[in-house]
Amino acid sequence: MKRGYQDSPSTSLGPPQSRARNNPGGDSQFLEDESMKIFARKVADHYSARTNQTLEEREASPIIHLKKLNNWIKSVLIQLYTRQGDAVLDLACGKGGDLIKWDKAKVGYYVGIDIAEGSIEDCRTRYNGDAAHHMHRKKFTFPARLMSGDCYEVTLDRVLAEDAPFDVCSCQFALHYSWSTKARARRALANVSALLRPGGTFIGTMPDANVIIKKLREAEGLAFGNSVYSIHFDEEFSEKKFKSSSPFDIKYKFHLEDAVDCPEWIVPFHVFKSLAEEYDLELVFVKNFHEFVHEYMKKPVFVELMCRLGALGDGNQDRSTLSPDEWEAAYLYLAYVLRKRGQPDRTEINGKRDRGLMHISKEDIMYVR
Ligand SMILES: C[S@@+](CC[C@H](N)C(=O)[O-])C[C@H]1O[C@@H](n2cnc3c(N)ncnc32)[C@H](O)[C@@H]1O
């Protein structure tokens, strides 16, 4: 569903004409920064323009089972790595689709930030219990703050100095938007590292570069996909070879039916892992979604959760499940967990939660630029 936004002035400038990596001068740096801002705005406008769906619209979605599977994967990550009372930072929180999951995990404090102003507004109404399909839900039990800003540009530890440290940082289906430049990727990881306590956990989901590159190489041209998704690379990648010396700004156009239609960037996982180590974030695990499902469906508690969410039917009458095309789309993603080095300081009590509110008005949303 589209909110009906006009293209912002920045997006109407069109795609960037210059690629700075071929011209490493001062001007080119400026052009690169400007073009990345244009792409970040494109992504923000795309997500801002999507309105909350009604329950009926959601159930009618051609990827309803994939959406449910994604929710199951995020729920499993949250249940595995969150403890009661934890302070949580949700980077690129979107419309607050994970608020209920955090509530079930009984978190003590929540800060959500997203570049898309429209999504933060939807998140606010959802948190307040004003969203149409949440009307009958009990109020969320944790205080929260919401912000709008570019998580891969802004030095968040300054903005959130009073709220940190966080026990858990989550970045669901969004870290790849930082991989347009090394500076943005570094900023993303620096923010996570600076805001997590020692021993704190960073959980997330993002596209699996290995799968995407493999599919690109198997495809006849520069595009591939099925009835629910398509991926399109530009001519500049026609050789389908990627230099290990340039692991950033490998852009493709991603379309996921009823969900996404915007530029995304390849995140070579080994580069992500070693860059994260520079910021004291150590890999706990990485799993493609297929492997993740097979592994956690061995645990009865998560089987039961899967039945409740209904991605693979409800275990009784409802035998509806992901279509083969949805299951193939799920293969495009991976889940990761990293841990911030150091021993948790048991004496440190996060007393910053009084900065959170139980009801958030429009004026309470902070815009960080
Ligand atoms: C696929 S949605 C995921 C939303 C949410 N995490 C979820 O799982 O439901 C991707 C989100 O990333 C956000 N995003 C993209 N680039 C961003 C940036 N530079 N800073 C903050 N948020 C960003 C988008 O606005 C969008 O809400």
The ligand as a MOL file (V3000), in Angstrom:
LIG
                    3D

  0  0  0     0  0            999 V3000
M  V30 BEGIN CTAB
M  V30 COUNTS 27 29 0 0 0
M  V30 BEGIN ATOM
M  V30 1 C 12.7770 -4.0310 5.5570 0
M  V30 2 S 12.5080 -2.7120 6.6400 0 CHG=1
M  V30 3 C 12.6800 -3.4800 8.2140 0
M  V30 4 C 11.9820 -2.7640 9.3440 0
M  V30 5 C 12.0400 -3.4680 10.6870 0
M  V30 6 N 13.3940 -3.5970 11.1670 0
M  V30 7 C 11.3690 -4.8150 10.6150 0
M  V30 8 O 12.0530 -5.8320 10.6360 0
M  V30 9 O 10.1340 -4.8520 10.5510 0 CHG=-1
M  V30 10 C 14.0060 -1.8000 6.5010 0
M  V30 11 C 14.0140 -0.5470 7.3450 0
M  V30 12 O 15.3180 0.0270 7.3090 0
M  V30 13 C 15.1430 1.4210 7.3960 0
M  V30 14 N 16.3870 2.0860 6.9890 0
M  V30 15 C 17.0050 2.0180 5.7920 0
M  V30 16 N 18.1120 2.7810 5.7810 0
M  V30 17 C 18.2010 3.3310 7.0160 0
M  V30 18 C 19.1310 4.2200 7.6210 0
M  V30 19 N 20.1570 4.7030 6.9270 0
M  V30 20 N 18.9170 4.5950 8.9100 0
M  V30 21 C 17.8420 4.1330 9.5940 0
M  V30 22 N 16.9290 3.2980 9.0630 0
M  V30 23 C 17.1100 2.8860 7.7930 0
M  V30 24 C 13.9680 1.6750 6.4580 0
M  V30 25 O 13.3960 2.9360 6.6030 0
M  V30 26 C 13.0470 0.5300 6.8510 0
M  V30 27 O 12.1700 0.8910 7.8860 0
M  V30 END ATOM
M  V30 BEGIN BOND
M  V30 1 1 1 2
M  V30 2 1 2 3
M  V30 3 1 2 10
M  V30 4 1 3 4
M  V30 5 1 4 5
M  V30 6 1 5 6
M  V30 7 1 5 7
M  V30 8 2 7 8
M  V30 9 1 7 9
M  V30 10 1 10 11
M  V30 11 1 11 12
M  V30 12 1 11 26
M  V30 13 1 12 13
M  V30 14 1 13 14
M  V30 15 1 13 24
M  V30 16 1 14 15
M  V30 17 1 14 23
M  V30 18 2 15 16
M  V30 19 1 16 17
M  V30 20 1 17 18
M  V30 21 2 17 23
M  V30 22 1 18 19
M  V30 23 2 18 20
M  V30 24 1 20 21
M  V30 25 2 21 22
M  V30 26 1 22 23
M  V30 27 1 24 25
M  V30 28 1 24 26
M  V30 29 1 26 27
M  V30 END BOND
M  V30 END CTAB
M  END
